[in-house]
């Protein structure tokens, strides 16, 4: 086996290698579920949606805990607001939340996913908004859904929220 001393490596070669590794790491991180979605934080309207969604879910969570007497290992949360800011609600959502019990989970967190009906998942909470320019031109229509979330059982604070663009397989028309 032969080992190289690195004497023939140029500074340009090292720089190119570092840039390549950095680009690959960036792409992998942005595609992973660590981040909400790659462009969420770049769009002010989506940040506002994210914030209002968190408030709605936290209120529903705290109400559900109160209604279900806070000593439970699991709760059901229904998101069905009469109004939701300037957004049009396309689908109410029902979520089953359970305390952490699997390897790698936290026993102080509620892990909430779409509730299951007899043969499939319930529809997620989905909403839309239309961005209109100052001249009245429709710039884009944003359609987003809540697919899952994790909350601290004691404070109701968010650990994570999967708020993503409407997926075709959800059965929701918006």
Phi, psi and omega in degrees: 000138184245134178249144181260145179276347181083009182294332183271003183276130180267158176301326178295320179297317178296314179300315179299317179297316180296317178297317180297314178297318179297318180295316179296316179298317179300312181298315180296317179295319182290332179275345182280168182278007177296324181260153180302295169207159185303325186248012184300311186283352179273348183247113184302321180297321180289324176299318178297318177300315181301314181296314181293325178295318178299319179295315179301312182294318180298316178298315179297320179298310181296321176296320179294319177298317180296315180294326185257015171066024165051003179254015186266159175270341180215152177220163175245133179241129175248128176255104182214065184286146174293319177227155180214078181056224178266019185258152175264122179281124181264331184202132172284162182227146178237131186231141175257128182243135178227151176290150180303133181215353182262160178304130180091348179270166180254129182291349179265005182245143170267126177258115188246127178228166179304135178294153179258134171267192185303316185241353184202181175283146171294159177291145177281165173288120182229150180209166179218162174212154180245126176271125182239135180287169179299336180268000177097003180281135176286116181278310176196157176249121181260127178235119184229153179225153173263118181260326177194166177198161178231131182233147173289127185293335183273324186248341185078006180287149181283136170260317175205158179216122176265088177251109187225165176304148178306127179266144183298327186277008181280341183082008180262132172252136186230000000 
